[in-house]
């Protein structure tokens, strides 16, 4: 096929969430360990892997486009399609000419167990658990990093919440958690490889619960990770409000290497819409959670997700959301326009909101979010904070993140350290000014 020096070539492509990206990188690690050369997606390869997403109908379309691109780029290669779209719509994937192997979410980390069978099959091989009853946790390593500074460590899979707009529980199965010991060992290995920060990921990380003689919850796992020598930062990805405990908040306050940064999805500021979404809390309960966070962690970065244009969201109900979002102490917002997802309860609802209205509402919330992000960054002007340097910019300065998730550009001209690169180092920077919601700092020594 496309061998050079008898080495096979592999190409990988990810659609969707950070969790998908972490899983793709775990698969890529296996290819590297088996002496494959990794080439950019879209180039000729012996094996092309597309890790798909199905969170919206548009995600399905993008997944199909990516598969066709791989087939066109490598007509003599083998094309493997996995991920959530492959899990939910295997027949649609099978209909794409040139696909050789289709793996559901429970099978994606057993790719090499199935590759040999492709050679003897004219039809695509399909390995998908169609019952959706995926209730065991695969201890395969789920690690990724876009640089040498941050690693994404998967601690949990699946979800039992079944929100009315979400297809993910059907694609990923029941909630299950990685073992405590396995997670600690993996984190130690990552520290040994030079990662400064580990981000805990999963579909619903707050439901982490492992039983091995005794019950272990998320705050227990965080405590164990925090004790690892050399682990300088731990960050928790998005966490549902009803899973946030005082034990967790006090642990974040007490441990210097646990980042003061929480992303707590709101989705709507209207009880009417929250009920229709089948969320696990009321506005009153959400406000109580935020109050506890602000009391225990007054300076923490606090992000959220909001969906606009959900079926039945009238102008009055949207204004309830806009008012709540403006009043709450968020430091940044992620705004999503509702998109019907076939197979969910919400897709069958009447009173779908027109796209122009969704776009207008999204813009209103986006403006609120920009103001909040600028205001939060302004609070830290003049302070000195540690910055984990991620990359060097064209002008010679460096870009990095503070523990509380502030993007910072740092000028190293005053540094006395002789270094060809500051990437993957944590430096103290005095934040001298703000450019929009990005802080500009200078090294303090």
ZAMARGU-4260 file (C-alpha; in steps of 0.2 Angstrom, whole numbers, plus 5000, padded with zeros to 4 digits):
<rodrens>
0) 5000/5000/5000 | 5009/5016/5006 | 5024/5008/5015 | 5040/5017/5017 | 5054/5007/5025
5) 5041/4993/5028 | 5032/5004/5040 | 5013/5006/5039 | 5005/5023/5040 | 4989/5027/5050
10) 4978/5043/5049 | 4966/5047/5063 | 4952/5060/5064 | 4941/5066/5078 | 4924/5074/5078
15) 4915/5081/5094 | 4920/5082/5112 | 4936/5082/5121 | 4932/5065/5127 | 4932/5059/5109
20) 4949/5067/5107 | 4956/5059/5122 | 4950/5042/5115 | 4957/5045/5098 | 4974/5049/5106
25) 4974/5033/5116 | 4971/5024/5099 | 4985/5033/5091 | 4996/5029/5105 | 4993/5010/5101
30) 4997/5013/5083 | 5014/5021/5088 | 5018/5007/5099 | 5015/4995/5085 | 5027/5005/5074
35) 5015/5014/5063 | 5019/5031/5056 | 5005/5044/5060 | 5001/5055/5045 | 4989/5070/5044
40) 4971/5065/5040 | 4967/5067/5022 | 4984/5060/5016 | 4986/5042/5010 | 4987/5029/5024
45) 4986/5010/5026 | 4973/5013/5040 | 4962/5028/5042 | 4952/5029/5059 | 4937/5041/5060
50) 4930/5044/5078 | 4913/5051/5075 | 4901/5061/5085 | 4882/5061/5085 | 4877/5075/5097
55) 4867/5084/5083 | 4861/5080/5065 | 4875/5091/5059 | 4887/5081/5068 | 4881/5066/5059
60) 4883/5075/5042 | 4901/5080/5047 | 4905/5062/5052 | 4899/5056/5035 | 4909/5069/5026
65) 4925/5064/5035 | 4922/5046/5031 | 4921/5050/5012 | 4936/5060/5013 | 4946/5046/5021
70) 4940/5034/5007 | 4945/5046/4993 | 4962/5049/5001 | 4966/5031/5003 | 4957/5020/4990
75) 4968/5005/4993 | 4969/5008/5012 | 4957/5002/5026 | 4944/5014/5033 | 4938/5011/5051
80) 4923/5021/5058 | 4920/5021/5077 | 4912/5032/5090 | 4895/5038/5094 | 4888/5040/5076
85) 4894/5022/5072 | 4886/5016/5088 | 4869/5025/5084 | 4868/5023/5065 | 4879/5009/5060
90) 4868/5005/5044 | 4871/5023/5038 | 4889/5021/5040 | 4889/5004/5031 | 4880/5012/5016
95) 4896/5022/5013 | 4906/5014/5000 | 4924/5010/5005 | 4921/5008/5024 | 4929/4992/5030
100) 4926/4991/5049 | 4913/4999/5060 | 4915/4999/5079 | 4903/5005/5092 | 4909/5014/5107
105) 4912/4999/5117 | 4923/4991/5104 | 4934/5006/5099 | 4948/5001/5110 | 4949/4984/5103
110) 4952/4990/5085 | 4967/4979/5083 | 4958/4963/5088 | 4947/4966/5072 | 4959/4972/5059
115) 4964/4955/5053 | 4946/4950/5048 | 4945/4964/5036 | 4956/4956/5023 | 4944/4941/5021
120) 4928/4952/5020 | 4920/4960/5006 | 4907/4968/5016 | 4911/4980/5031 | 4913/4971/5047
125) 4901/4978/5060 | 4904/4976/5079 | 4891/4987/5088 | 4882/4983/5104 | 4865/4987/5098
130) 4856/4984/5115 | 4864/4999/5122 | 4867/4989/5138 | 4885/4993/5140 | 4888/4992/5159
135) 4907/4987/5161 | 4921/4999/5161 | 4936/4995/5149 | 4952/4998/5158 | 4961/5004/5141
140) 4971/5019/5144 | 4961/5035/5139 | 4974/5049/5138 | 4977/5063/5126 | 4986/5080/5125
145) 4987/5093/5111 | 5004/5099/5119 | 5016/5092/5131 | 5008/5102/5145 | 4990/5095/5148
150) 4984/5077/5148 | 4966/5071/5148 | 4963/5057/5159 | 4946/5048/5157 | 4939/5042/5174
155) 4921/5039/5169 | 4910/5033/5155 | 4891/5033/5151 | 4877/5042/5158 | 4860/5038/5167
160) 4852/5055/5166 | 4843/5054/5149 | 4840/5072/5147 | 4827/5074/5133 | 4838/5082/5121
165) 4853/5071/5122 | 4857/5055/5112 | 4874/5052/5122 | 4866/5039/5135 | 4861/5029/5120
170) 4878/5030/5112 | 4889/5027/5127 | 4878/5017/5138 | 4876/5016/5157 | 4887/5026/5169
175) 4902/5017/5175 | 4918/5022/5183 | 4937/5018/5181 | 4944/5010/5196 | 4953/5021/5209
180) 4970/5011/5208 | 4970/5011/5189 | 4967/5030/5188 | 4981/5034/5201 | 4993/5023/5192
185) 4989/5031/5175 | 4991/5048/5183 | 5008/5043/5190 | 5013/5037/5173 | 5008/5054/5165
190) 5018/5064/5178 | 5033/5053/5173 | 5031/5057/5155 | 5032/5076/5159 | 5014/5082/5160
195) 5011/5096/5171 | 4992/5096/5171 | 4979/5082/5171 | 4961/5086/5166 | 4949/5073/5173
200) 4936/5069/5159 | 4921/5058/5157 | 4903/5060/5151 | 4896/5064/5169 | 4912/5065/5180
205) 4902/5070/5195 | 4894/5053/5196 | 4911/5044/5198 | 4909/5030/5210 | 4920/5015/5212
210) 4917/5000/5224 | 4932/4989/5229 | 4928/4985/5247 | 4923/5003/5250 | 4914/5016/5240
215) 4925/5029/5232 | 4918/5046/5226 | 4925/5060/5215 | 4932/5069/5230 | 4941/5054/5236
220) 4949/5051/5219 | 4954/5070/5218 | 4962/5068/5235 | 4972/5053/5230 | 4977/5062/5214
225) 4982/5077/5223 | 4994/5067/5234 | 5005/5062/5219 | 5022/5069/5219 | 5026/5080/5204
230) 5007/5082/5199 | 5007/5101/5198 | 4989/5104/5192 | 4973/5094/5192 | 4957/5101/5183
235) 4940/5094/5183 | 4930/5095/5167 | 4911/5099/5166 | 4902/5093/5182 | 4883/5092/5184
240) 4876/5104/5198 | 4868/5090/5208 | 4884/5080/5210 | 4894/5095/5218 | 4896/5091/5236
245) 4904/5102/5250 | 4917/5089/5252 | 4923/5092/5234 | 4922/5111/5236 | 4932/5111/5252
250) 4945/5099/5244 | 4948/5111/5230 | 4950/5125/5243 | 4963/5116/5253 | 4974/5108/5239
255) 4985/5120/5229 | 4987/5108/5215 | 4968/5107/5212 | 4963/5121/5200 | 4950/5133/5206
260) 4939/5131/5191 | 4922/5123/5189 | 4911/5121/5174 | 4893/5119/5180 | 4880/5117/5166
265) 4864/5127/5168 | 4856/5124/5151 | 4841/5135/5155 | 4836/5148/5168 | 4818/5143/5166
270) 4810/5130/5177 | 4798/5126/5163 | 4812/5123/5151 | 4822/5113/5164 | 4807/5102/5167
275) 4805/5099/5148 | 4823/5095/5147 | 4822/5082/5161 | 4836/5090/5170 | 4839/5085/5188
280) 4837/5101/5197 | 4826/5117/5198 | 4832/5135/5197 | 4831/5136/5216 | 4842/5121/5218
285) 4855/5127/5205 | 4856/5144/5214 | 4859/5135/5230 | 4874/5126/5222 | 4881/5142/5215
290) 4880/5151/5232 | 4889/5136/5240 | 4903/5138/5227 | 4904/5156/5229 | 4905/5155/5248
295) 4918/5142/5249 | 4928/5147/5233 | 4925/5165/5230 | 4938/5168/5217 | 4936/5152/5207
300) 4932/5152/5188 | 4914/5147/5185 | 4909/5142/5168 | 4892/5136/5162 | 4883/5129/5146
305) 4866/5137/5140 | 4855/5130/5127 | 4844/5143/5117 | 4829/5139/5107 | 4823/5123/5115
310) 4806/5118/5110 | 4793/5128/5118 | 4805/5142/5123 | 4794/5157/5122 | 4802/5175/5122
315) 4796/5176/5140 | 4805/5160/5145 | 4821/5166/5136 | 4821/5182/5145 | 4820/5172/5161
320) 4836/5163/5156 | 4844/5179/5150 | 4840/5187/5167 | 4847/5173/5177 | 4863/5172/5167
325) 4866/5190/5169 | 4864/5189/5188 | 4874/5174/5191 | 4893/5175/5195 | 4898/5166/5179
330) 4915/5170/5172 | 4912/5163/5155 | 4898/5155/5145 | 4896/5142/5132 | 4881/5145/5121
335) 4873/5132/5111 | 4858/5134/5099 | 4846/5119/5101 | 4847/5107/5086 | 4835/5092/5085
340) 4842/5075/5087 | 4833/5061/5079 | 4829/5048/5092 | 4827/5060/5107 | 4811/5065/5116
345) 4814/5084/5111 | 4815/5080/5093 | 4797/5075/5093 | 4791/5090/5103 | 4780/5103/5095
350) 4784/5122/5096 | 4801/5120/5088 | 4809/5138/5088 | 4814/5145/5071 | 4832/5146/5067
355) 4833/5165/5066 | 4826/5167/5083 | 4839/5155/5090 | 4852/5165/5082 | 4846/5181/5089
360) 4845/5174/5107 | 4862/5166/5105 | 4869/5183/5101 | 4861/5191/5116 | 4869/5178/5128
365) 4885/5179/5119 | 4886/5198/5123 | 4883/5194/5141 | 4896/5181/5141 | 4909/5193/5134
370) 4906/5206/5147 | 4907/5193/5161 | 4923/5186/5154 | 4931/5203/5153 | 4925/5208/5170
375) 4933/5192/5178 | 4949/5195/5170 | 4950/5213/5176 | 4949/5207/5194 | 4966/5200/5192
380) 4975/5214/5184 | 4990/5218/5195 | 4991/5201/5203 | 5005/5188/5201 | 4999/5171/5196
385) 5007/5155/5190 | 5005/5152/5172 | 5007/5135/5163 | 5015/5139/5147 | 5008/5130/5132
390) 5015/5138/5116 | 5026/5152/5109 | 5018/5165/5099 | 5025/5173/5083 | 5030/5189/5092
395) 5041/5179/5104 | 5029/5180/5119 | 5021/5164/5126 | 5003/5159/5129 | 4997/5149/5144
400) 4984/5147/5157 | 4982/5152/5175 | 4975/5139/5187 | 4958/5149/5186 | 4958/5147/5168
405) 4963/5164/5162 | 4972/5165/5145 | 4988/5174/5148 | 5001/5181/5136 | 5018/5182/5144
410) 5034/5192/5139 | 5049/5183/5144 | 5062/5197/5141 | 5066/5200/5159 | 5069/5181/5163
415) 5087/5177/5169 | 5084/5159/5165 | 5094/5153/5150 | 5081/5143/5140 | 5077/5139/5122
420) 5059/5137/5126 | 5048/5140/5141 | 5034/5128/5135 | 5028/5116/5148 | 5035/5126/5162
425) 5025/5135/5176 | 5031/5152/5178 | 5025/5166/5190 | 5019/5181/5180 | 5013/5198/5185
430) 4997/5202/5176 | 5001/5220/5171 | 4986/5224/5159 | 4971/5216/5150 | 4968/5215/5132
435) 4949/5211/5130 | 4948/5196/5141 | 4966/5190/5138 | 4978/5195/5151 | 4996/5202/5147
440) 5009/5197/5160 | 5028/5198/5163 | 5039/5186/5171 | 5043/5191/5189 | 5061/5184/5190
</rodrens>
